[in-house]
């Protein structure tokens, strides 16, 4: 639920430009809560997906706001989290993890 609420605020910034900062700050807070809760729950595929998506999305918002160091810090946490997981049983789980890792590799601070 926390992740979905964060996603709602994250996407709200696209429809209501006047309240962008408010929406993005709320989205980051909710993603952080979802991440923290996920880290204390049973280690299962859905919980891990929420943790990965929360980190990925929070990093994206920080990047969007120009907080490149914070974005990189969160992406490093995402990478560490993914690499600490057991090998996935299902192919779709492996694909999802690889997509998040690819995002970690390509998200860079803009040049110039």
ABEGO torsion letter per residue (X at the ends): XAAAAAAAAAAAAAABAAAAAAAAAAAAAAAAAAAAAAAABBBBAAAAAAAAAAAAAAAAAAAAAGBAAAAAAAAAAAAAAAAABBBBABAAAAAAAAAAAAAAAABBBBBX
